Amino acid sequence: DIKLSIYNTLGKEAAVLFSGKLPTGIHEVRWDADNLTSGIYFIRLRISGNGNDNLIVTRKAVLLK
């Protein structure tokens, strides 16, 4: 299972870009941020494997309008 989410600086989930399963490989997702204000956001990718194996990667992004 894969979940790609956007969070604001208060830790509130602002958007979910993808949630579900994908085959192995390279994938692309576009973020439509029209309803969000300029500021700093955090992009979080969570990958859940079989059992309790989880990989969580978080990156900072700056949205300028």
C-alpha positions as CSV (number, residue, x, y, z in Angstrom):
1,D,0.0,0.0,0.0
2,I,1.2,3.5,-0.9
3,K,0.0,6.8,0.4
4,L,1.3,10.2,-0.9
5,S,0.1,13.1,1.2
6,I,0.7,16.8,1.6
7,Y,0.7,18.4,5.1
8,N,0.8,22.0,6.1
9,T,3.2,23.4,8.8
10,L,0.6,22.7,11.5
11,G,0.6,19.0,10.7
12,K,-2.9,19.0,9.1
13,E,-3.3,16.9,6.0
14,A,-3.9,19.3,3.1
15,A,-4.2,16.8,0.3
16,V,-3.9,13.1,-0.6
17,L,-2.3,12.8,-4.0
18,F,-2.4,9.0,-4.1
19,S,-3.6,6.1,-1.9
20,G,-3.6,2.6,-3.1
21,K,-1.4,-0.1,-4.7
22,L,1.0,0.4,-7.6
23,P,3.2,-2.1,-9.5
24,T,7.0,-1.8,-9.1
25,G,8.5,0.9,-11.3
26,I,8.6,4.7,-11.8
27,H,5.4,6.7,-11.4
28,E,4.5,10.3,-11.7
29,V,1.8,12.3,-9.7
30,R,0.8,15.9,-10.3
31,W,-0.2,18.2,-7.4
32,D,-3.0,20.6,-8.2
33,A,-2.5,23.2,-5.4
34,D,-5.0,25.8,-6.7
35,N,-7.0,25.6,-3.4
36,L,-3.9,26.1,-1.2
37,T,-2.1,29.3,-0.2
38,S,1.5,30.0,-0.6
39,G,3.7,28.6,2.1
40,I,5.8,25.6,3.3
41,Y,4.3,22.1,3.0
42,F,5.6,18.7,3.7
43,I,5.3,15.8,1.2
44,R,5.0,12.4,2.9
45,L,5.3,9.1,1.1
46,R,4.4,6.0,3.2
47,I,4.9,2.6,1.8
48,S,3.6,-0.4,3.8
49,G,4.9,-3.8,3.0
50,N,3.9,-7.2,4.3
51,G,3.8,-7.5,8.0
52,N,5.0,-4.4,9.9
53,D,7.5,-3.1,7.4
54,N,6.9,0.6,6.7
55,L,9.0,3.1,4.8
56,I,8.2,6.8,5.4
57,V,9.9,9.6,3.5
58,T,9.2,13.2,4.2
59,R,10.4,16.2,2.1
60,K,9.8,19.9,2.5
61,A,8.3,21.9,-0.4
62,V,7.7,25.6,-0.8
63,L,4.6,26.6,-2.7
64,L,4.8,30.1,-4.4
65,K,1.9,31.6,-6.2
